[in-house]
Amino acid sequence: MNATRLIMMDGVTTMPMPVEYMFQLSEIHRYYDPQKGQHNAVISNPAPGVFINAVSRPGPTLTMIASPDSRLVLLC
């Protein structure tokens, strides 16, 4: 009978979220060390606005670019 509450959590503390529209955008860069042998770099989009990129030196950074509604994905 009650509306769903929105809360933000960091694993320990909870905080009520405002009722206004919120959008998150974050980029996580994972480093793959070529000195540790062959590896498979993984890039992903685990949630809308959250991108996990792969970084390896020497070599390019693998990034994912997507529209806010995830209808278009470009791998660069």
C-alpha positions as CSV (number, residue, x, y, z in Angstrom):
1,M,0.0,0.0,0.0
2,N,3.0,2.3,0.5
3,A,5.1,3.8,-2.3
4,T,8.6,2.4,-2.7
5,R,11.3,4.4,-0.9
6,L,14.5,5.3,-2.7
7,I,17.7,5.0,-0.6
8,M,21.4,5.2,-1.4
9,M,23.7,2.7,0.4
10,D,27.5,2.5,0.7
11,G,27.4,-1.0,2.3
12,V,27.1,0.4,5.9
13,T,25.2,3.7,5.9
14,T,21.8,4.4,4.2
15,M,20.6,7.8,3.1
16,P,17.1,8.6,1.7
17,M,17.1,9.8,-1.9
18,P,15.3,12.9,-3.1
19,V,12.2,12.2,-5.1
20,E,13.5,14.3,-8.1
21,Y,15.0,12.6,-11.1
22,M,18.6,11.5,-10.7
23,F,21.1,10.3,-13.2
24,Q,24.4,8.7,-12.5
25,L,27.5,8.7,-14.7
26,S,30.7,7.1,-13.8
27,E,33.7,5.6,-15.6
28,I,35.8,2.9,-13.9
29,H,39.2,2.2,-15.4
30,R,40.6,-1.4,-14.9
31,Y,44.3,-1.8,-15.4
32,Y,45.5,-5.0,-17.1
33,D,49.2,-5.6,-16.5
34,P,50.9,-7.2,-19.6
35,Q,53.8,-8.3,-17.5
36,K,51.5,-10.8,-15.7
37,G,51.0,-12.7,-19.0
38,Q,48.2,-12.9,-21.5
39,H,44.9,-11.5,-20.4
40,N,41.4,-10.9,-21.7
41,A,40.3,-7.3,-21.2
42,V,36.7,-6.9,-20.3
43,I,34.7,-3.7,-20.9
44,S,31.1,-3.5,-19.7
45,N,28.1,-1.4,-18.9
46,P,26.7,-3.0,-15.6
47,A,24.1,-0.2,-15.1
48,P,22.8,2.8,-17.1
49,G,25.5,5.5,-17.0
50,V,28.2,3.2,-15.5
51,F,31.0,2.1,-17.8
52,I,34.0,-0.2,-17.0
53,N,36.9,0.5,-19.3
54,A,40.1,-1.6,-19.9
55,V,43.6,0.0,-19.7
56,S,46.8,-1.7,-20.7
57,R,50.2,-0.2,-21.3
58,P,51.5,-0.3,-23.9
59,G,48.3,-0.3,-25.8
60,P,45.1,1.6,-26.2
61,T,42.4,2.2,-23.6
62,L,39.3,0.2,-24.5
63,T,36.2,2.3,-23.8
64,M,32.5,2.0,-24.4
65,I,30.4,4.9,-25.4
66,A,26.6,4.5,-25.2
67,S,23.6,6.7,-25.4
68,P,21.7,7.4,-22.1
69,D,19.0,4.9,-22.9
70,S,21.5,2.2,-24.0
71,R,20.1,1.9,-27.6
72,L,23.4,2.7,-29.2
73,V,26.8,1.3,-28.1
74,L,30.2,2.3,-29.7
75,L,33.4,0.5,-28.8
76,C,36.4,2.7,-29.2
